[in-house]
Amino acid sequence: MFKNKLVRFFIFLLCNFAALGLGIFLMQDGPRTNWYLELNKAPWTPANWVFGTAWSAIMVFFSFYMTKLSFQYQFLDKKLIILYTIQWILNVGWNFLFFNKHLIITALFAIIFLWLLIGYFTFEHQKKLRFYTLFILPYLVWMTIATSLNAYIVFNN
């Protein structure tokens, strides 16, 4: 059953959207709170609706990427599971740190580690996955933008 690409894809899709859902739950009304609205934000900060749209697309593409990558390893490969889990925790945790606890510097470190991890996924497996690397590039680009937004807030508030 787990050797089926469609089954693995839906497992990754479920896990990725669970991360989005939990992240939204943990940030509560973060983007609509006075604390966030009064921050000095980067001029290139996208409109709020862009975040949901971007993250939804990124998680679909990332599910395709992880499905393909998972077949490059033995089933339930420990290293791959650990790296994916760390990515998941950092992704979810950033929302909690930034929006819920207002720990903008700690959140910046978390997002930098997440960016580095996505970069590792991208470049470590580029030769093996070739065309499929395109599926993780939106995540890497978005993490670059998100990291710059978080850094701007740290340095300008």
KOLSEMAR-527883 format. One record per residue: residue in one letter; y, z, x of N, C-alpha, C, O in turn. Coordinates in nm, 3 decimals. Example, Ala and Ser with C-alpha at 12.3 -4.5 7.8 and 13.67 -1.06 7.14 Angstrom:
% KOLSEMAR-527883
{A,{-0.569,0.780,1.319},{-0.450,0.780,1.230},{-0.330,0.780,1.320},{-0.332,0.846,1.424}},
{S,{-0.225,0.708,1.285},{-0.106,0.714,1.367},{0.003,0.787,1.290},{0.114,0.804,1.341}},
END
This chain:
% KOLSEMAR-527883
{M,{-0.119,0.000,0.081},{0.000,0.000,0.000},{0.127,0.000,0.086},{0.220,-0.075,0.057}},
{F,{0.132,0.083,0.193},{0.251,0.091,0.276},{0.263,-0.025,0.374},{0.362,-0.036,0.445}},
{K,{0.162,-0.112,0.377},{0.170,-0.231,0.461},{0.241,-0.344,0.385},{0.266,-0.451,0.441}},
{N,{0.272,-0.320,0.262},{0.342,-0.417,0.178},{0.492,-0.405,0.205},{0.549,-0.296,0.195}},
{K,{0.556,-0.517,0.239},{0.699,-0.518,0.271},{0.783,-0.471,0.154},{0.882,-0.399,0.173}},
{L,{0.746,-0.511,0.034},{0.824,-0.474,-0.084},{0.819,-0.323,-0.108},{0.920,-0.263,-0.146}},
{V,{0.703,-0.263,-0.086},{0.690,-0.118,-0.103},{0.779,-0.045,-0.003},{0.853,0.046,-0.039}},
{R,{0.772,-0.087,0.122},{0.857,-0.023,0.224},{1.005,-0.044,0.194},{1.086,0.047,0.209}},
{F,{1.040,-0.165,0.150},{1.180,-0.192,0.117},{1.228,-0.095,0.009},{1.336,-0.037,0.022}},
{F,{1.150,-0.076,-0.096},{1.192,0.013,-0.204},{1.194,0.159,-0.159},{1.274,0.237,-0.210}},
{I,{1.108,0.197,-0.065},{1.114,0.333,-0.010},{1.246,0.353,0.065},{1.314,0.453,0.045}},
{F,{1.280,0.257,0.151},{1.407,0.268,0.223},{1.526,0.261,0.127},{1.624,0.334,0.143}},
{L,{1.518,0.175,0.028},{1.626,0.164,-0.070},{1.645,0.297,-0.143},{1.758,0.343,-0.161}},
{L,{1.535,0.356,-0.185},{1.541,0.486,-0.253},{1.601,0.593,-0.162},{1.688,0.669,-0.205}},
{C,{1.555,0.599,-0.039},{1.607,0.699,0.056},{1.755,0.676,0.084},{1.833,0.772,0.091}},
{N,{1.795,0.551,0.101},{1.934,0.521,0.132},{2.026,0.552,0.015},{2.135,0.606,0.034}},
{F,{1.983,0.520,-0.106},{2.067,0.551,-0.221},{2.063,0.699,-0.255},{2.156,0.752,-0.315}},
{A,{1.955,0.767,-0.218},{1.952,0.913,-0.232},{2.057,0.975,-0.139},{2.123,1.073,-0.176}},
{A,{2.071,0.919,-0.020},{2.174,0.967,0.073},{2.313,0.946,0.013},{2.397,1.036,0.020}},
{L,{2.336,0.830,-0.044},{2.466,0.804,-0.107},{2.491,0.903,-0.221},{2.600,0.960,-0.233}},
{G,{2.391,0.922,-0.305},{2.406,1.012,-0.418},{2.431,1.156,-0.376},{2.518,1.224,-0.430}},
{L,{2.355,1.201,-0.277},{2.374,1.338,-0.228},{2.510,1.352,-0.160},{2.577,1.454,-0.174}},
{G,{2.549,1.249,-0.086},{2.681,1.251,-0.022},{2.793,1.262,-0.122},{2.888,1.338,-0.102}},
{I,{2.783,1.187,-0.232},{2.883,1.193,-0.338},{2.885,1.332,-0.401},{2.992,1.388,-0.427}},
{F,{2.766,1.387,-0.426},{2.756,1.521,-0.483},{2.821,1.625,-0.391},{2.894,1.712,-0.438}},
{L,{2.794,1.615,-0.261},{2.844,1.714,-0.166},{2.995,1.704,-0.142},{3.059,1.803,-0.108}},
{M,{3.051,1.585,-0.159},{3.195,1.573,-0.137},{3.273,1.614,-0.262},{3.396,1.627,-0.258}},
{Q,{3.202,1.633,-0.373},{3.262,1.672,-0.500},{3.375,1.576,-0.535},{3.354,1.455,-0.535}},
{D,{3.493,1.625,-0.565},{3.606,1.539,-0.601},{3.694,1.510,-0.479},{3.812,1.480,-0.494}},
{G,{3.637,1.520,-0.360},{3.711,1.509,-0.235},{3.822,1.407,-0.229},{3.935,1.442,-0.196}},
{P,{3.794,1.279,-0.259},{3.899,1.178,-0.249},{4.012,1.194,-0.352},{4.117,1.130,-0.339}},
{R,{3.990,1.277,-0.453},{4.092,1.295,-0.556},{4.161,1.432,-0.547},{4.246,1.464,-0.630}},
{T,{4.126,1.510,-0.447},{4.186,1.642,-0.433},{4.324,1.631,-0.368},{4.354,1.535,-0.298}},
{N,{4.406,1.732,-0.394},{4.538,1.736,-0.331},{4.526,1.737,-0.179},{4.605,1.675,-0.109}},
{W,{4.426,1.809,-0.128},{4.408,1.816,0.018},{4.397,1.676,0.076},{4.466,1.644,0.172}},
{Y,{4.311,1.593,0.019},{4.292,1.458,0.073},{4.413,1.369,0.045},{4.458,1.295,0.132}},
{L,{4.465,1.376,-0.075},{4.577,1.290,-0.113},{4.702,1.316,-0.028},{4.783,1.226,-0.007}},
{E,{4.715,1.439,0.020},{4.833,1.475,0.099},{4.815,1.451,0.249},{4.910,1.468,0.326}},
{L,{4.695,1.412,0.291},{4.673,1.382,0.434},{4.752,1.258,0.475},{4.773,1.167,0.395}},
{N,{4.793,1.258,0.599},{4.853,1.139,0.658},{4.738,1.047,0.697},{4.671,1.070,0.799}},
{K,{4.715,0.943,0.616},{4.600,0.853,0.637},{4.643,0.726,0.708},{4.760,0.687,0.706}},
{A,{4.546,0.661,0.770},{4.572,0.537,0.843},{4.625,0.429,0.749},{4.582,0.421,0.634}},
{P,{4.717,0.348,0.798},{4.769,0.239,0.714},{4.661,0.140,0.670},{4.679,0.071,0.570}},
{W,{4.550,0.133,0.743},{4.443,0.039,0.709},{4.335,0.103,0.620},{4.227,0.047,0.603}},
{T,{4.364,0.220,0.563},{4.270,0.286,0.473},{4.251,0.199,0.349},{4.347,0.167,0.280}},
{P,{4.126,0.160,0.320},{4.102,0.076,0.202},{4.124,0.154,0.072},{4.127,0.277,0.071}},
{A,{4.139,0.080,-0.036},{4.148,0.142,-0.169},{4.017,0.216,-0.197},{3.912,0.180,-0.144}},
{N,{4.024,0.318,-0.280},{3.905,0.401,-0.309},{3.785,0.320,-0.358},{3.672,0.349,-0.320}},
{W,{3.808,0.219,-0.441},{3.696,0.141,-0.497},{3.619,0.067,-0.389},{3.501,0.037,-0.408}},
{V,{3.682,0.038,-0.276},{3.616,-0.036,-0.168},{3.501,0.045,-0.109},{3.399,-0.011,-0.070}},
{F,{3.519,0.176,-0.102},{3.417,0.260,-0.040},{3.283,0.252,-0.113},{3.179,0.233,-0.049}},
{G,{3.285,0.266,-0.243},{3.161,0.259,-0.321},{3.095,0.123,-0.312},{2.973,0.113,-0.296}},
{T,{3.174,0.019,-0.320},{3.122,-0.117,-0.312},{3.063,-0.143,-0.174},{2.952,-0.196,-0.161}},
{A,{3.138,-0.105,-0.071},{3.092,-0.128,0.067},{2.963,-0.051,0.094},{2.868,-0.107,0.148}},
{W,{2.960,0.078,0.058},{2.842,0.158,0.086},{2.719,0.107,0.011},{2.608,0.109,0.065}},
{S,{2.737,0.063,-0.111},{2.623,0.011,-0.187},{2.565,-0.113,-0.119},{2.443,-0.123,-0.102}},
{A,{2.651,-0.204,-0.080},{2.604,-0.326,-0.011},{2.541,-0.291,0.124},{2.436,-0.344,0.159}},
{I,{2.604,-0.201,0.199},{2.553,-0.161,0.330},{2.412,-0.103,0.317},{2.325,-0.134,0.397}},
{M,{2.391,-0.019,0.217},{2.260,0.045,0.202},{2.151,-0.055,0.162},{2.036,-0.040,0.201}},
{V,{2.186,-0.156,0.084},{2.089,-0.261,0.051},{2.052,-0.337,0.178},{1.935,-0.358,0.207}},
{F,{2.155,-0.379,0.255},{2.129,-0.452,0.379},{2.052,-0.367,0.479},{1.961,-0.416,0.546}},
{F,{2.088,-0.239,0.489},{2.020,-0.148,0.581},{1.874,-0.129,0.541},{1.787,-0.112,0.626}},
{S,{1.846,-0.132,0.413},{1.707,-0.122,0.366},{1.627,-0.243,0.411},{1.512,-0.229,0.453}},
{F,{1.686,-0.362,0.402},{1.619,-0.481,0.455},{1.593,-0.466,0.604},{1.484,-0.495,0.653}},
{Y,{1.695,-0.421,0.676},{1.684,-0.405,0.820},{1.573,-0.306,0.856},{1.488,-0.335,0.940}},
{M,{1.575,-0.189,0.793},{1.476,-0.086,0.825},{1.336,-0.130,0.786},{1.239,-0.094,0.854}},
{T,{1.324,-0.206,0.679},{1.192,-0.258,0.641},{1.138,-0.346,0.754},{1.024,-0.327,0.798}},
{K,{1.218,-0.440,0.798},{1.175,-0.529,0.907},{1.147,-0.449,1.034},{1.046,-0.472,1.100}},
{L,{1.235,-0.356,1.068},{1.217,-0.276,1.188},{1.091,-0.191,1.180},{1.022,-0.174,1.280}},
{S,{1.061,-0.138,1.064},{0.944,-0.051,1.050},{0.813,-0.123,1.080},{0.714,-0.060,1.118}},
{F,{0.812,-0.254,1.064},{0.692,-0.330,1.096},{0.681,-0.362,1.245},{0.581,-0.418,1.289}},
{Q,{0.782,-0.327,1.322},{0.777,-0.343,1.467},{0.712,-0.222,1.533},{0.683,-0.224,1.653}},
{Y,{0.689,-0.119,1.456},{0.631,0.006,1.505},{0.503,0.035,1.428},{0.475,-0.026,1.325}},
{Q,{0.424,0.129,1.480},{0.309,0.175,1.405},{0.358,0.247,1.280},{0.468,0.303,1.280}},
{F,{0.279,0.244,1.176},{0.316,0.310,1.051},{0.344,0.457,1.077},{0.266,0.525,1.145}},
{L,{0.454,0.507,1.025},{0.499,0.645,1.042},{0.524,0.681,1.188},{0.495,0.793,1.230}},
{D,{0.578,0.587,1.264},{0.613,0.612,1.404},{0.712,0.728,1.412},{0.815,0.729,1.346}},
{K,{0.677,0.826,1.495},{0.754,0.949,1.504},{0.900,0.924,1.547},{0.993,0.978,1.487}},
{K,{0.919,0.841,1.650},{1.054,0.815,1.700},{1.140,0.749,1.592},{1.255,0.787,1.571}},
{L,{1.085,0.650,1.525},{1.159,0.580,1.422},{1.195,0.672,1.306},{1.306,0.668,1.255}},
{I,{1.101,0.755,1.266},{1.126,0.848,1.156},{1.233,0.950,1.195},{1.321,0.983,1.114}},
{I,{1.227,1.000,1.317},{1.326,1.098,1.363},{1.465,1.036,1.367},{1.561,1.096,1.319}},
{L,{1.476,0.916,1.424},{1.607,0.850,1.432},{1.662,0.817,1.293},{1.781,0.836,1.266}},
{Y,{1.575,0.769,1.206},{1.620,0.738,1.070},{1.664,0.866,0.999},{1.764,0.865,0.928}},
{T,{1.591,0.976,1.017},{1.624,1.104,0.954},{1.757,1.158,1.006},{1.838,1.209,0.929}},
{I,{1.779,1.148,1.136},{1.907,1.192,1.193},{2.020,1.111,1.133},{2.124,1.165,1.096}},
{Q,{2.000,0.979,1.123},{2.102,0.891,1.061},{2.129,0.937,0.919},{2.245,0.944,0.877}},
{W,{2.024,0.968,0.845},{2.036,1.010,0.705},{2.116,1.139,0.695},{2.207,1.151,0.612}},
{I,{2.082,1.236,0.778},{2.149,1.367,0.775},{2.296,1.354,0.815},{2.383,1.414,0.752}},
{L,{2.324,1.276,0.920},{2.463,1.257,0.962},{2.544,1.187,0.854},{2.659,1.221,0.830}},
{N,{2.483,1.089,0.790},{2.552,1.015,0.685},{2.587,1.107,0.568},{2.701,1.109,0.522}},
{V,{2.490,1.184,0.523},{2.513,1.277,0.412},{2.605,1.390,0.456},{2.697,1.428,0.384}},
{G,{2.579,1.444,0.575},{2.653,1.560,0.624},{2.802,1.534,0.642},{2.883,1.624,0.624}},
{W,{2.837,1.412,0.679},{2.978,1.382,0.701},{3.059,1.410,0.574},{3.166,1.469,0.582}},
{N,{3.009,1.370,0.460},{3.079,1.394,0.333},{3.106,1.542,0.311},{3.216,1.582,0.271}},
{F,{3.005,1.623,0.338},{3.017,1.767,0.320},{3.119,1.825,0.418},{3.206,1.903,0.379}},
{L,{3.108,1.786,0.545},{3.199,1.838,0.647},{3.344,1.798,0.620},{3.434,1.881,0.628}},
{F,{3.364,1.672,0.589},{3.500,1.621,0.573},{3.562,1.662,0.440},{3.666,1.727,0.438}},
{F,{3.500,1.625,0.332},{3.562,1.644,0.200},{3.544,1.784,0.144},{3.635,1.836,0.081}},
{N,{3.430,1.846,0.166},{3.402,1.976,0.107},{3.458,2.090,0.192},{3.525,2.180,0.141}},
{K,{3.431,2.084,0.323},{3.473,2.193,0.412},{3.603,2.166,0.486},{3.658,2.256,0.549}},
{H,{3.653,2.043,0.481},{3.778,2.002,0.548},{3.770,2.021,0.699},{3.872,2.045,0.764}},
{L,{3.652,2.010,0.753},{3.632,2.022,0.898},{3.645,1.883,0.960},{3.545,1.822,0.999}},
{I,{3.768,1.836,0.970},{3.790,1.697,1.008},{3.750,1.667,1.153},{3.707,1.556,1.183}},
{I,{3.762,1.765,1.241},{3.722,1.743,1.380},{3.570,1.741,1.390},{3.513,1.655,1.457}},
{T,{3.503,1.835,1.325},{3.356,1.836,1.324},{3.303,1.709,1.258},{3.205,1.651,1.305}},
{A,{3.368,1.667,1.150},{3.329,1.543,1.083},{3.347,1.424,1.176},{3.266,1.331,1.174}},
{L,{3.452,1.426,1.257},{3.473,1.317,1.352},{3.358,1.310,1.453},{3.310,1.202,1.485}},
{F,{3.314,1.424,1.502},{3.199,1.424,1.594},{3.073,1.373,1.524},{2.996,1.297,1.582}},
{A,{3.054,1.414,1.400},{2.937,1.367,1.324},{2.941,1.216,1.306},{2.839,1.149,1.323}},
{I,{3.056,1.163,1.273},{3.065,1.019,1.248},{3.055,0.940,1.379},{3.004,0.828,1.380}},
{I,{3.104,0.998,1.488},{3.087,0.932,1.618},{2.939,0.925,1.654},{2.892,0.821,1.699}},
{F,{2.866,1.033,1.633},{2.721,1.032,1.659},{2.650,0.932,1.569},{2.558,0.863,1.612}},
{L,{2.693,0.925,1.443},{2.633,0.829,1.350},{2.662,0.686,1.396},{2.574,0.601,1.395}},
{W,{2.785,0.660,1.437},{2.823,0.528,1.488},{2.739,0.491,1.610},{2.691,0.379,1.621}},
{L,{2.721,0.587,1.701},{2.640,0.562,1.821},{2.494,0.533,1.782},{2.430,0.445,1.841}},
{L,{2.443,0.606,1.685},{2.306,0.585,1.642},{2.287,0.449,1.576},{2.187,0.381,1.601}},
{I,{2.381,0.408,1.494},{2.374,0.276,1.432},{2.388,0.168,1.539},{2.322,0.064,1.533}},
{G,{2.473,0.193,1.637},{2.484,0.102,1.750},{2.353,0.092,1.827},{2.313,-0.017,1.869}},
{Y,{2.286,0.205,1.845},{2.156,0.205,1.912},{2.056,0.122,1.833},{1.988,0.036,1.889}},
{F,{2.046,0.146,1.703},{1.957,0.066,1.618},{1.987,-0.083,1.634},{1.896,-0.165,1.647}},
{T,{2.115,-0.116,1.633},{2.157,-0.256,1.639},{2.116,-0.322,1.770},{2.050,-0.426,1.770}},
{F,{2.155,-0.263,1.879},{2.140,-0.330,2.009},{2.003,-0.307,2.073},{1.956,-0.392,2.150}},
{E,{1.939,-0.196,2.043},{1.805,-0.170,2.098},{1.702,-0.268,2.043},{1.607,-0.304,2.112}},
{H,{1.720,-0.310,1.920},{1.619,-0.394,1.853},{1.666,-0.538,1.830},{1.599,-0.615,1.762}},
{Q,{1.779,-0.572,1.887},{1.837,-0.705,1.865},{1.743,-0.817,1.908},{1.730,-0.916,1.837}},
{K,{1.679,-0.803,2.022},{1.591,-0.910,2.071},{1.465,-0.923,1.985},{1.417,-1.034,1.962}},
{K,{1.412,-0.812,1.938},{1.292,-0.815,1.854},{1.322,-0.870,1.715},{1.244,-0.948,1.660}},
{L,{1.434,-0.829,1.660},{1.463,-0.861,1.520},{1.548,-0.986,1.500},{1.553,-1.042,1.391}},
{R,{1.614,-1.029,1.604},{1.698,-1.149,1.604},{1.781,-1.161,1.477},{1.877,-1.086,1.458}},
{F,{1.747,-1.255,1.390},{1.824,-1.283,1.268},{1.845,-1.156,1.184},{1.952,-1.138,1.126}},
{Y,{1.745,-1.070,1.178},{1.753,-0.950,1.093},{1.857,-0.850,1.141},{1.895,-0.759,1.067}},
{T,{1.904,-0.867,1.265},{2.011,-0.781,1.315},{2.137,-0.798,1.230},{2.218,-0.706,1.220}},
{L,{2.152,-0.914,1.168},{2.268,-0.937,1.081},{2.272,-0.837,0.965},{2.379,-0.808,0.912}},
{F,{2.157,-0.783,0.927},{2.152,-0.690,0.815},{2.207,-0.552,0.849},{2.243,-0.476,0.759}},
{I,{2.213,-0.518,0.977},{2.268,-0.387,1.014},{2.415,-0.398,1.059},{2.485,-0.297,1.067}},
{L,{2.460,-0.518,1.086},{2.598,-0.535,1.133},{2.703,-0.483,1.034},{2.802,-0.424,1.079}},
{P,{2.687,-0.502,0.903},{2.787,-0.443,0.812},{2.797,-0.290,0.826},{2.906,-0.233,0.816}},
{Y,{2.685,-0.226,0.850},{2.683,-0.080,0.869},{2.761,-0.045,0.996},{2.842,0.048,0.996}},
{L,{2.736,-0.117,1.104},{2.804,-0.090,1.230},{2.955,-0.116,1.217},{3.035,-0.036,1.266}},
{V,{2.992,-0.223,1.153},{3.134,-0.254,1.134},{3.200,-0.147,1.047},{3.309,-0.098,1.078}},
{W,{3.133,-0.110,0.938},{3.189,-0.009,0.849},{3.202,0.126,0.919},{3.300,0.197,0.899}},
{M,{3.104,0.160,1.002},{3.111,0.287,1.076},{3.226,0.284,1.176},{3.289,0.387,1.202}},
{T,{3.255,0.168,1.231},{3.369,0.155,1.323},{3.499,0.181,1.248},{3.586,0.253,1.296}},
{I,{3.511,0.122,1.130},{3.631,0.144,1.048},{3.640,0.290,1.005},{3.745,0.353,1.016}},
{A,{3.529,0.345,0.955},{3.528,0.484,0.908},{3.561,0.582,1.020},{3.631,0.680,0.999}},
{T,{3.509,0.555,1.139},{3.539,0.642,1.253},{3.687,0.636,1.287},{3.749,0.738,1.317}},
{S,{3.745,0.517,1.281},{3.888,0.504,1.310},{3.972,0.577,1.204},{4.075,0.636,1.237}},
{L,{3.929,0.573,1.079},{4.001,0.643,0.972},{3.996,0.794,0.993},{4.097,0.862,0.978}},
{N,{3.878,0.845,1.027},{3.862,0.988,1.052},{3.943,1.029,1.175},{4.011,1.132,1.172}},
{A,{3.938,0.949,1.281},{4.014,0.980,1.403},{4.164,0.981,1.375},{4.237,1.067,1.424}},
{Y,{4.211,0.886,1.297},{4.353,0.882,1.261},{4.394,1.011,1.192},{4.499,1.068,1.222}},
{I,{4.311,1.056,1.101},{4.342,1.181,1.029},{4.344,1.299,1.124},{4.431,1.385,1.113}},
{V,{4.249,1.305,1.217},{4.246,1.415,1.314},{4.374,1.416,1.398},{4.433,1.521,1.419}},
{F,{4.415,1.301,1.445},{4.528,1.295,1.537},{4.665,1.293,1.469},{4.767,1.307,1.537}},
{N,{4.669,1.276,1.339},{4.797,1.264,1.270},{4.818,1.368,1.159},{4.906,1.352,1.074}},
{N,{4.739,1.472,1.161},{4.756,1.579,1.062},{4.754,1.715,1.130},{4.767,1.817,1.063}},
END
